[in-house]
């Protein structure tokens, strides 16, 4: 279904589902908390089958809500994935399509006229806050979170700065907050804990008004750093060869224990956010969503995704448009409204914006690629479904991918030439091991056309073989 049709239908549906949400609390619209992990593999969570790493709070979130098994990130790395999330546009239309750093600190900014979740909800009277990692534009630029709808931003503006959990400063809006005792590599104050504390404070400060809290944690992205009180839980549990460091990442004597401890500490933060909502009497009127910005790291920087089976049966890791690079966990919980269960409906990050608009009654922009999955969350109404999902990624050699039902088409190395399209049946072959392109030429042709139709050339992020 094309974007115009989707948007038009979504606009028709908004009043229906907004009225459902409003019925929950006529005096106050539902609060929204969206928690985003950084490079967390789907199968690093107990509720998705992890055996080594403990995630009891996220598992409880899944048990109380709906757990999605065919949910996809916006892209294969941080910034472009977050751009899809914030704007509702898939990677062929989104402004940011890969990670590009700019001076003095930050990433390529999204334009001033970008329509974001935060802008739309702020216009509906929501208090808006983000605590964690941004990556969509430096302080003072057009992409500054304060210029993109957030009343409060606290954390790392720049992805590169976020490669240490012991920074000498973080940002609160346009001011640097200095952190005593940290030298950028080691220190006394773990940045994740400050981000957690700021999120809890935001909830308390805004308890009497509707709010949207975006919590893009930096955990478990490298570096391998975690306080001793968390590390000790995993020390000695398994063979753990030291990581010697390199490429800007600090070494660690027990990197497997450190990684597991980082995930579990993040899980503890999720638990504390949930406790805060209950303490403030907000639990029943708050929808909490949890996901990850892309697949797990590709076994570097101390990460051992093979040992933890972080990508499960899927092929590839972060930076790849195979399933392991873009299939992510997604959980949503709203007591009394979301019935516990699972959903295998294929969805992706561009669907978050229209869903939150439908939930709150905010207008759904016409020029987006997402659709609302509020009917699936609430178990009411007819769920629109994508005809296909589309990704492109100019880095790591250049990629395109399409999911069409259970079929998946992939092209790679597109910065060199227009390579042949690979074809996989995800129902029979979730690991994308058997290329069936030669057996289904008509399907290959159809997917190739979808790729051509959905790629809009970008001067900032060209794909050479497509943009000749």
Number of C-alpha atoms within 10 A of each C-alpha: 11 12 15 14 12 20 21 14 16 23 21 12 17 22 17 14 23 19 15 16 21 16 13 15 12 10 10 13 23 24 24 23 24 18 22 24 24 23 27 27 32 28 23 25 23 19 22 17 14 18 14 17 20 22 23 17 20 23 18 14 23 24 18 18 25 23 25 22 19 16 22 28 29 33 33 33 28 26 26 28 27 26 28 31 25 24 27 30 22 30 26 23 20 24 22 24 31 25 19 17 18 13 8 9 16 24 25 24 24 23 17 12 10 18 20 20 25 27 19 22 25 20 12 16 12 24 24 24 25 30 28 30 26 28 29 31 25 24 21 13 18 19 23 25 28 21 19 24 22 24 17 18 24 25 27 26 27 23 21 14 17 24 21 24 26 24 23 21 19 23 18 16 20 16 11 13 14 12 18 13 13 18 14 16 15 16 16 12 17 18 26 22 14 16 24 21 15 22 25 20 13 20 23 14 11 16 16 11 15 22 23 26 25 22 26 24 26 29 28 27 23 23 25 29 26 23 16 11 9 17 21 13 15 19 18 10 11 11 10 14 12 13 19 13 16 11 7 12 19 19 17 19 15 20 24 27 25 28 27 25 27 25 23 25 23 22 21 18 22 22 18 17 20 20 15 18 20 13 11 12 12 18 18 17 21 22 22 22 21 21 25 27 31 34 34 33 28 21 13 14 22 27 23 17 22 12 10 19 19 24 28 19 14 20 16 20 26 27 25 26 30 26 25 29 28 32 31 28 28 25 25 23 26 24 15 12 18 18 18 18 13 16 15 10 16 19 24 26 28 29 26 24 30 30 24 23 24 29 27 26 24 22 18 28 21 17 16 24 30 30 27 30 22 26 16 18 23 17 13 12 12 11 15 16 14 20 10 18 21 23 24 28 26 19 21 16 14 24 23 26 26 22 21 20 15 14 19 26 27 25 21 25 19 21 19 12 13 15 14 14 20 18 27 21 20 18 11 11 15 19 19 23 13 13 16 18 17 12 10 10 12 11 17 22 13 12 24 19 11 17 22 12 10 18 19 16 15 15 8 12 16 18 26 16 14 16 12 7
